[in-house]
């Protein structure tokens, strides 16, 4: 629904999730390629090219319990890796 006062609209669905997931995957890849892992500090000796499986594992292990999310027009709580978060 568009709010004409602020120029924002609310959207949902897979067409909105795809760019978010793609952006997260790109940032995770950059984190490993620039050598931030494992120290949390940029180090050229730690630079690596992460596999797709590693990037997917990092994304999936980022799942957290969420309280009061709106899912199909009702508010629910979630657990890690449940269907409400669409895993």
mmCIF file of the C-alpha atoms, coordinates in Angstrom:
data_MODEL
# 
_entry.id   MODEL 
# 
loop_
_atom_site.group_PDB 
_atom_site.id 
_atom_site.type_symbol 
_atom_site.label_atom_id 
_atom_site.label_alt_id 
_atom_site.label_comp_id 
_atom_site.label_asym_id 
_atom_site.label_entity_id 
_atom_site.label_seq_id 
_atom_site.pdbx_PDB_ins_code 
_atom_site.Cartn_x 
_atom_site.Cartn_y 
_atom_site.Cartn_z 
_atom_site.occupancy 
_atom_site.B_iso_or_equiv 
_atom_site.pdbx_formal_charge 
_atom_site.auth_seq_id 
_atom_site.auth_comp_id 
_atom_site.auth_asym_id 
_atom_site.auth_atom_id 
_atom_site.pdbx_PDB_model_num 
ATOM 1  C CA . UNK A 1 1  ? 0.000  0.000   0.000  1.00 0.00 ? 1  UNK A CA 1 
ATOM 2  C CA . UNK A 1 2  ? 1.479  3.339   -1.039 1.00 0.00 ? 2  UNK A CA 1 
ATOM 3  C CA . UNK A 1 3  ? 1.711  6.177   1.465  1.00 0.00 ? 3  UNK A CA 1 
ATOM 4  C CA . UNK A 1 4  ? 1.616  9.428   -0.574 1.00 0.00 ? 4  UNK A CA 1 
ATOM 5  C CA . UNK A 1 5  ? 2.924  11.444  2.378  1.00 0.00 ? 5  UNK A CA 1 
ATOM 6  C CA . UNK A 1 6  ? 6.343  9.790   2.473  1.00 0.00 ? 6  UNK A CA 1 
ATOM 7  C CA . UNK A 1 7  ? 6.674  8.173   -0.962 1.00 0.00 ? 7  UNK A CA 1 
ATOM 8  C CA . UNK A 1 8  ? 6.998  4.652   0.470  1.00 0.00 ? 8  UNK A CA 1 
ATOM 9  C CA . UNK A 1 9  ? 5.025  1.528   -0.239 1.00 0.00 ? 9  UNK A CA 1 
ATOM 10 C CA . UNK A 1 10 ? 4.713  -1.846  1.449  1.00 0.00 ? 10 UNK A CA 1 
ATOM 11 C CA . UNK A 1 11 ? 5.509  -4.885  -0.682 1.00 0.00 ? 11 UNK A CA 1 
ATOM 12 C CA . UNK A 1 12 ? 5.951  -8.563  0.141  1.00 0.00 ? 12 UNK A CA 1 
ATOM 13 C CA . UNK A 1 13 ? 6.478  -11.952 -1.446 1.00 0.00 ? 13 UNK A CA 1 
ATOM 14 C CA . UNK A 1 14 ? 9.271  -13.705 -3.269 1.00 0.00 ? 14 UNK A CA 1 
ATOM 15 C CA . UNK A 1 15 ? 9.848  -10.759 -5.589 1.00 0.00 ? 15 UNK A CA 1 
ATOM 16 C CA . UNK A 1 16 ? 10.844 -8.725  -2.521 1.00 0.00 ? 16 UNK A CA 1 
ATOM 17 C CA . UNK A 1 17 ? 12.802 -11.518 -0.799 1.00 0.00 ? 17 UNK A CA 1 
ATOM 18 C CA . UNK A 1 18 ? 14.985 -12.273 -3.812 1.00 0.00 ? 18 UNK A CA 1 
ATOM 19 C CA . UNK A 1 19 ? 16.931 -8.970  -3.872 1.00 0.00 ? 19 UNK A CA 1 
ATOM 20 C CA . UNK A 1 20 ? 17.389 -9.104  -0.103 1.00 0.00 ? 20 UNK A CA 1 
ATOM 21 C CA . UNK A 1 21 ? 18.770 -12.660 -0.195 1.00 0.00 ? 21 UNK A CA 1 
ATOM 22 C CA . UNK A 1 22 ? 20.981 -11.821 -3.174 1.00 0.00 ? 22 UNK A CA 1 
ATOM 23 C CA . UNK A 1 23 ? 22.377 -8.759  -1.412 1.00 0.00 ? 23 UNK A CA 1 
ATOM 24 C CA . UNK A 1 24 ? 23.062 -10.767 1.748  1.00 0.00 ? 24 UNK A CA 1 
ATOM 25 C CA . UNK A 1 25 ? 24.867 -13.439 -0.295 1.00 0.00 ? 25 UNK A CA 1 
ATOM 26 C CA . UNK A 1 26 ? 26.995 -10.776 -2.003 1.00 0.00 ? 26 UNK A CA 1 
ATOM 27 C CA . UNK A 1 27 ? 28.011 -9.255  1.349  1.00 0.00 ? 27 UNK A CA 1 
ATOM 28 C CA . UNK A 1 28 ? 28.871 -12.684 2.763  1.00 0.00 ? 28 UNK A CA 1 
ATOM 29 C CA . UNK A 1 29 ? 31.010 -13.474 -0.304 1.00 0.00 ? 29 UNK A CA 1 
ATOM 30 C CA . UNK A 1 30 ? 32.785 -10.130 0.068  1.00 0.00 ? 30 UNK A CA 1 
ATOM 31 C CA . UNK A 1 31 ? 33.416 -10.820 3.769  1.00 0.00 ? 31 UNK A CA 1 
ATOM 32 C CA . UNK A 1 32 ? 35.335 -13.999 2.931  1.00 0.00 ? 32 UNK A CA 1 
ATOM 33 C CA . UNK A 1 33 ? 37.031 -12.704 -0.213 1.00 0.00 ? 33 UNK A CA 1 
ATOM 34 C CA . UNK A 1 34 ? 38.414 -9.646  1.594  1.00 0.00 ? 34 UNK A CA 1 
ATOM 35 C CA . UNK A 1 35 ? 39.826 -11.795 4.421  1.00 0.00 ? 35 UNK A CA 1 
ATOM 36 C CA . UNK A 1 36 ? 37.628 -10.698 7.312  1.00 0.00 ? 36 UNK A CA 1 
ATOM 37 C CA . UNK A 1 37 ? 37.183 -14.317 8.456  1.00 0.00 ? 37 UNK A CA 1 
ATOM 38 C CA . UNK A 1 38 ? 38.133 -15.632 11.035 1.00 0.00 ? 38 UNK A CA 1 
ATOM 39 C CA . UNK A 1 39 ? 39.507 -12.651 12.969 1.00 0.00 ? 39 UNK A CA 1 
ATOM 40 C CA . UNK A 1 40 ? 36.859 -10.059 12.096 1.00 0.00 ? 40 UNK A CA 1 
ATOM 41 C CA . UNK A 1 41 ? 39.689 -7.849  10.851 1.00 0.00 ? 41 UNK A CA 1 
ATOM 42 C CA . UNK A 1 42 ? 40.638 -7.456  7.219  1.00 0.00 ? 42 UNK A CA 1 
ATOM 43 C CA . UNK A 1 43 ? 43.738 -9.561  6.560  1.00 0.00 ? 43 UNK A CA 1 
ATOM 44 C CA . UNK A 1 44 ? 45.017 -10.337 3.062  1.00 0.00 ? 44 UNK A CA 1 
ATOM 45 C CA . UNK A 1 45 ? 46.449 -13.666 4.249  1.00 0.00 ? 45 UNK A CA 1 
ATOM 46 C CA . UNK A 1 46 ? 42.928 -14.852 5.151  1.00 0.00 ? 46 UNK A CA 1 
ATOM 47 C CA . UNK A 1 47 ? 41.384 -14.035 1.764  1.00 0.00 ? 47 UNK A CA 1 
ATOM 48 C CA . UNK A 1 48 ? 39.467 -16.964 0.278  1.00 0.00 ? 48 UNK A CA 1 
ATOM 49 C CA . UNK A 1 49 ? 36.877 -17.701 -2.373 1.00 0.00 ? 49 UNK A CA 1 
ATOM 50 C CA . UNK A 1 50 ? 33.859 -19.158 -0.528 1.00 0.00 ? 50 UNK A CA 1 
ATOM 51 C CA . UNK A 1 51 ? 31.849 -21.975 -2.066 1.00 0.00 ? 51 UNK A CA 1 
ATOM 52 C CA . UNK A 1 52 ? 28.140 -21.607 -2.709 1.00 0.00 ? 52 UNK A CA 1 
ATOM 53 C CA . UNK A 1 53 ? 27.523 -24.166 0.032  1.00 0.00 ? 53 UNK A CA 1 
ATOM 54 C CA . UNK A 1 54 ? 29.413 -22.031 2.567  1.00 0.00 ? 54 UNK A CA 1 
ATOM 55 C CA . UNK A 1 55 ? 27.462 -18.909 1.626  1.00 0.00 ? 55 UNK A CA 1 
ATOM 56 C CA . UNK A 1 56 ? 24.179 -20.813 1.925  1.00 0.00 ? 56 UNK A CA 1 
ATOM 57 C CA . UNK A 1 57 ? 25.225 -22.218 5.313  1.00 0.00 ? 57 UNK A CA 1 
ATOM 58 C CA . UNK A 1 58 ? 26.038 -18.729 6.618  1.00 0.00 ? 58 UNK A CA 1 
ATOM 59 C CA . UNK A 1 59 ? 22.651 -17.426 5.444  1.00 0.00 ? 59 UNK A CA 1 
ATOM 60 C CA . UNK A 1 60 ? 20.733 -20.348 6.978  1.00 0.00 ? 60 UNK A CA 1 
ATOM 61 C CA . UNK A 1 61 ? 22.640 -20.159 10.251 1.00 0.00 ? 61 UNK A CA 1 
ATOM 62 C CA . UNK A 1 62 ? 21.640 -16.516 10.491 1.00 0.00 ? 62 UNK A CA 1 
ATOM 63 C CA . UNK A 1 63 ? 18.065 -17.613 11.287 1.00 0.00 ? 63 UNK A CA 1 
ATOM 64 C CA . UNK A 1 64 ? 16.842 -16.278 14.609 1.00 0.00 ? 64 UNK A CA 1 
ATOM 65 C CA . UNK A 1 65 ? 13.654 -16.386 16.633 1.00 0.00 ? 65 UNK A CA 1 
ATOM 66 C CA . UNK A 1 66 ? 11.412 -13.484 15.721 1.00 0.00 ? 66 UNK A CA 1 
ATOM 67 C CA . UNK A 1 67 ? 8.525  -12.196 17.827 1.00 0.00 ? 67 UNK A CA 1 
ATOM 68 C CA . UNK A 1 68 ? 5.326  -10.712 16.435 1.00 0.00 ? 68 UNK A CA 1 
ATOM 69 C CA . UNK A 1 69 ? 5.950  -11.064 12.726 1.00 0.00 ? 69 UNK A CA 1 
ATOM 70 C CA . UNK A 1 70 ? 3.108  -10.566 10.290 1.00 0.00 ? 70 UNK A CA 1 
ATOM 71 C CA . UNK A 1 71 ? 2.522  -13.698 8.281  1.00 0.00 ? 71 UNK A CA 1 
ATOM 72 C CA . UNK A 1 72 ? -0.553 -14.011 6.060  1.00 0.00 ? 72 UNK A CA 1 
ATOM 73 C CA . UNK A 1 73 ? -2.281 -11.079 7.779  1.00 0.00 ? 73 UNK A CA 1 
ATOM 74 C CA . UNK A 1 74 ? -1.871 -12.446 11.311 1.00 0.00 ? 74 UNK A CA 1 
ATOM 75 C CA . UNK A 1 75 ? 0.851  -11.900 13.894 1.00 0.00 ? 75 UNK A CA 1 
ATOM 76 C CA . UNK A 1 76 ? 2.829  -14.909 15.059 1.00 0.00 ? 76 UNK A CA 1 
ATOM 77 C CA . UNK A 1 77 ? 6.079  -15.792 16.804 1.00 0.00 ? 77 UNK A CA 1 
ATOM 78 C CA . UNK A 1 78 ? 8.688  -17.924 15.074 1.00 0.00 ? 78 UNK A CA 1 
ATOM 79 C CA . UNK A 1 79 ? 11.537 -20.294 15.801 1.00 0.00 ? 79 UNK A CA 1 
ATOM 80 C CA . UNK A 1 80 ? 14.737 -20.731 13.834 1.00 0.00 ? 80 UNK A CA 1 
ATOM 81 C CA . UNK A 1 81 ? 14.187 -22.517 10.519 1.00 0.00 ? 81 UNK A CA 1 
ATOM 82 C CA . UNK A 1 82 ? 10.397 -22.675 10.695 1.00 0.00 ? 82 UNK A CA 1 
ATOM 83 C CA . UNK A 1 83 ? 7.886  -22.284 7.873  1.00 0.00 ? 83 UNK A CA 1 
ATOM 84 C CA . UNK A 1 84 ? 6.839  -18.814 9.040  1.00 0.00 ? 84 UNK A CA 1 
ATOM 85 C CA . UNK A 1 85 ? 10.310 -17.613 8.000  1.00 0.00 ? 85 UNK A CA 1 
ATOM 86 C CA . UNK A 1 86 ? 9.924  -19.665 4.826  1.00 0.00 ? 86 UNK A CA 1 
ATOM 87 C CA . UNK A 1 87 ? 12.888 -22.003 5.237  1.00 0.00 ? 87 UNK A CA 1 
# 
